[in-house]
Amino acid sequence: MPKIGKLGKVLGPRNLMPNPKTGTVTNDVAAAVNEVKGGKIAFKVDKAGIIHASIGRVSFSPEKIAQNGQEFINAIIKAKPSTAKGTYLKGISMASSMSPGIALDTKGFVH
């Protein structure tokens, strides 16, 4: 990390800075690569409880984006604590980085 710290001004604004909490700083590089290739999902939650995650790129086919979105929502539902009561998913919307969101029906996703 001390060697990478010098690159913080360049990597930080691009959201590429390695972080031990997310598993991007490790001594076992092979295991980290296998986790990512195996479908490890990383997402961020802000203070309001809104989850931010990327499920695809413009170059992906619509079927692949739909499949990634469904897997992401399934991972969120699986991560629901057993002590959480009430509606867990109150609303779902998808958006590209610089566009308005499209609201999705949450009833089709809740198990």
Secondary structure as GFF3:
##gff-version 3
##sequence-region A 1 111
A	DSSP	alpha_helix	2	5	.	.	.	ID=ss1
A	DSSP	alpha_helix	8	11	.	.	.	ID=ss2
A	DSSP	three_ten_helix	20	22	.	.	.	ID=ss3
A	DSSP	alpha_helix	29	37	.	.	.	ID=ss4
A	DSSP	beta_strand	44	45	.	.	.	ID=ss5
A	DSSP	beta_strand	51	52	.	.	.	ID=ss6
A	DSSP	alpha_helix	62	78	.	.	.	ID=ss7
A	DSSP	beta_strand	92	94	.	.	.	ID=ss8
A	DSSP	beta_strand	102	104	.	.	.	ID=ss9
A	DSSP	three_ten_helix	106	108	.	.	.	ID=ss10
###
